[in-house]
């Protein structure tokens, strides 16, 4: 964590407000708090804010607002402490760790010296924090991957994974929202639609929430996939 917040220009129409250099819940709490403060106190010329693990990117119209003026405005904001924000919600997401959905499960198990069953148990047994949406629209970046599942990225990207793929690499976990080639490993898949750009908001799971994965078999996957296609809820909120 930095002693002071860093304000870094990203071209002439964006400003990165950086709180530290690592993946840390405390840093992410600061990012979220500033994001909420800007939403509650709109600044003329600010177009969009993009929260990440440890920074907030603020996109602005340079014809209406200078970078220096934006920094000054941000520094004057009263930012609520994380303890004053809403409590994070907890979600259960169904995941199938069986063929054909767990495309890289055996490969990961061999690489880290565990059984495929144990890899699935570890992945499903953890509680993850939602840190950010990014890279591609709707990709959910999660913290909390068990240390036993640490594995580097692939030396070369693998073929496209499906929407809903459960990806791991570099000590991180990720839920894919759209089919795309990737350097991450695919352990399973959810039938749930986590991100839908046609809905408002497009994602019901917010940054700061927690998720757990609920193992299902291939038959349950097919049933829930049909339910999701009909607009019925598949992801459940824990009481």
C-alpha positions, 0 to 999 in steps of 0.5 A: 500500500502506498503512503500516498495515493498516486494520480497517473495520467492515462493519455489526455482523457483518463486518470488512474487513481492508484492505491497500491501494487498488490491484490489486497481486499483493503486496497480494493475497498479503497477503490470501491469507496472512491468509485461510490464517492464519485457516483454520489458526487458527480463531477462535470466532465467525468464520463466513466469510472472503471474499478480494478484490483488496486486502482480506479480509472476515471475517464473524462472529457478534456474539453470540460475538465483538466486532469489537474482539476480532476485530481483536485476534485477527487482530493476534496471528496469525502470518501466513506470508510469501507465499514460504512458501505453496504455489506457484501452479498454472498452468491452460490454459482453452480459449476460442472467439473465433469467432461466435456465442461472441465476441459483442462482439469486433468492437465492441471491436476497432473501439473500440480501433482493432485488428483482431478477430483481434489482439484475440483474439490479445492476450487469448489470449496473456496470462498472468492471475492469479486475484485473487478470486471475486466479484460473483456466485457463481463469477465469476473476476476476473483481473489481467494484461489487456494494456494494448492491450485497455483499454476502459471499461465500457459506458454501459448494460448489454448483454443477458445473456452465457452462462456461460463468457463471457470479459469485459473492462472497466476494465483487468480480465478476468473469466470469467462463471459464470452467465448475466447482463446485464453492463456488460463486453464479451464477447470469447469463451466457454469450454466449461469449467465453472469453478465448480460449486456441486454439487462440493466444492470448487466451483472447482478454480482457486484464488486466486493461481493463473495461467491462460492461454487456449487458442484453439479453433474452434466445432467444438472448442467443441461437442465440449468442451462435451459432454465438460464436460456428462459430467463430463470434464475440459476445463481442463488443468493445465500441468506 
